[in-house]
């Protein structure tokens, strides 16, 4: 996993460089919402002045978690009706 590699000597070097790049890139960006995809343990938006920061992805630490889309859910005739009948939203959890 990438987060584990960042703990190695080479990974720490790359991570320090990447953090510097992200810090410089987001410090003057304007907006109301910022989304970081994956790697919830690393705050790449730490220098951003945007008020709402969210982490999205499959990892447990993400504020917005997504489940893989199953074949039945992609079929508009079968999957959608079945998902609606259960009353569950399986694709995005807040």
C-alpha positions in Angstrom: 0.0 0.0 0.0 1.2 3.5 -0.8 0.8 4.8 2.8 3.1 2.0 4.0 5.7 2.9 1.4 5.7 6.5 2.6 7.1 5.2 5.9 10.3 3.9 4.2 13.4 6.1 3.8 12.8 6.7 0.1 9.0 7.1 0.7 9.6 9.7 3.4 11.8 11.7 1.0 9.2 11.6 -1.7 6.4 12.5 0.8 8.3 15.5 2.1 8.8 16.7 -1.5 5.1 16.1 -2.4 3.9 17.9 0.7 5.9 20.9 -0.3 4.4 20.8 -3.8 0.8 20.4 -2.4 1.3 23.2 0.2 2.5 25.6 -2.5 -0.3 24.6 -4.9 -3.3 24.9 -2.5 -2.3 27.8 -0.3 -3.8 30.4 -2.7 -6.6 28.4 -4.2 -10.1 29.9 -3.6 -13.3 28.0 -3.2 -15.8 26.8 -0.7 -15.1 23.0 -0.8 -12.0 21.0 -1.2 -11.9 17.2 -1.7 -8.8 15.0 -1.2 -9.1 11.6 -2.8 -7.7 8.7 -0.8 -4.8 8.6 1.7 -6.9 9.9 4.6 -3.9 9.7 7.0 -2.0 12.4 5.0 -3.4 15.9 5.0 -2.5 17.3 1.6 -5.0 20.2 2.1 -3.3 21.5 5.3 -2.2 24.8 3.8 -5.5 25.4 2.0 -7.7 28.3 3.2 -10.9 26.6 1.9 -13.3 26.2 4.8 -14.8 22.8 4.0 -12.2 20.0 3.5 -13.3 16.4 2.9 -11.5 13.2 2.3 -13.2 10.8 -0.1 -12.3 7.2 -1.1 -12.4 3.6 -0.1 -10.1 3.8 3.0 -11.8 3.6 6.4 -10.5 7.1 7.4 -12.3 8.9 4.5 -15.2 11.1 5.4 -17.0 10.1 2.2 -16.7 6.3 1.6 -17.5 4.7 -1.7 -18.3 1.0 -2.3 -17.4 -0.7 -5.5 -20.3 -0.6 -8.0 -21.7 -4.0 -8.5 -23.0 -5.2 -11.9 -26.6 -5.4 -10.7 -26.5 -1.8 -9.5 -25.3 -0.7 -13.0 -28.3 -2.4 -14.7 -31.0 0.3 -14.8 -33.8 -2.3 -15.2 -32.8 -4.6 -12.3 -30.3 -3.1 -10.0 -31.9 0.3 -9.5 -35.3 -1.0 -8.7 -33.9 -3.6 -6.3 -31.7 -1.0 -4.5 -34.6 1.4 -4.2 -36.8 -1.4 -2.8 -34.3 -2.1 0.0 -34.2 1.6 0.8 -30.4 1.6 0.9 -27.9 3.8 -0.9 -24.9 1.5 -1.3 -22.7 3.6 -3.6 -22.0 6.6 -1.3 -22.1 6.9 2.4 -21.7 10.1 4.3 
